[in-house]
């Protein structure tokens, strides 16, 4: 029972990180109808940005997260206005090709700049942990989980209670009606994509504090984010939390009772099951 409790805690902590990883993908997909195949590459860039800030500027990754998010926000805005906005109304296959090309370019550039070696962010508290009875909470993972939940709930409140958030939701529901109320689509699309990339960069910071990074982690993280977004539902940020936590627990239990090799098999098996039983996601709206 003690081992099971520890595995469940590990799954919950992992699930919180998964949730913030998928949040940016779900936002961009739900509003712009772009399945961003470069999403994992942006997470990777965020992780490297935090590694650079910690290694050369000695800025703690959690304190440097706003800097990373701001840089990634600017990058996302520029990419949307300068590139993706040209094909925003094109068939989805075109946007898939462009975002896949972005993923290849970003991965290659990261390899040129940082090499293919594994990098780690090791702040002084990296090996510390807190104990509650027999259950151990690694400090880095606990901090990453807390920040992930704050970011996800904060995005939910932002979409509900701010002018820009309401404009984003209105555009996602009915672009024509949003235009009649004065929404400027090109700027709004760029802001939405920039927010999604800022969230991806923030997720990269949190990922870098608990795992090794290299230029090739992007494809795996994109697939994982895709699965979580589908499981949780695209129209509810809280659904992404549920999807992330659910997937984290499933993977942890699978690794314990079946084997680490089958963790990804179990997560994508859950994805297929959700698509069959509830295509709108666990908390998505049914039609």
C-alpha positions, 0 to 999 in steps of 0.5 A: 500500500505504501508503494501504491500511495507513492506511485499515485503521488508520482502520477498526480505530480506528473499529471500536473506537468502534463496538463500545462504541456497540453494547455497551449496546444489545446488553446491554439487548436480550439481557437485557430483550428491549427494542430501545432505539430511544432508544439513539443519543439516550443516546449523544448526551446522553453526548457533550453531557455531556462537552462541557459538562464540558470547556467549562464545568468544563475537565475533559478528556473522558477524565477526565470519562468516569466522571462522564458514565457515573455520571450516565447510569447514574442516568438509566437506572435511573430511567427503567427503574424509573419507565417501562419497567418498566411494560411490560417484559412487554408486546408488543415493539411497545409497548416500541418505541413507548415508546423511540421516544417517548423518542428524540423527547423527548430529541432535542427537549430537547437542541435546546432546551438546546444549540440545533441548532448543531454542537459539538466537544470540542477538547482540546489534543491533538485535532490531535496524532498518532503515526507508525509508519512511513508510518502515522499514528495520531491521538491522540484516535482512538487514545485513544478506541479504547483506552478502547472496548476496555477498556470492552468487555473489562471488561463481558465480565469483569464479566458472567463473574466478578461476582455481579451479572454472573452474575445478569444472565446467568442472568436472560437465560437463564431468568427463572424459574430465576433467581427461584428462586435469589433474583434480584429481577427489577425491580431487576436489570432496572433495573441492566441498563438503567442499565449499558446507558445508562452504556455509551451515555453513555461511547460518547458521550464517545468519539464527541464527542472524534473527531466533531462532535455535534448533537441529531440524530445519535441515529437514525444511531447507533441504526441503526449500533449495531443493525447491529453488535449483530446482526453480532457476536451478542447473547450475547457482548460479544466478538462486539460487538468483532468486529462493530464492527471488521469494520464499521469496516474494511468502511466504510473500504475502501468509502469508499476504493474506491467512495466515502464515500456507499456506506459505509452501504450496504455496512455494512447490506448486510453486516447483511443477509448475516449475517442470511441466512447466520448469524442468531445473529451472527458469534460468537453461539451457534447452536441 
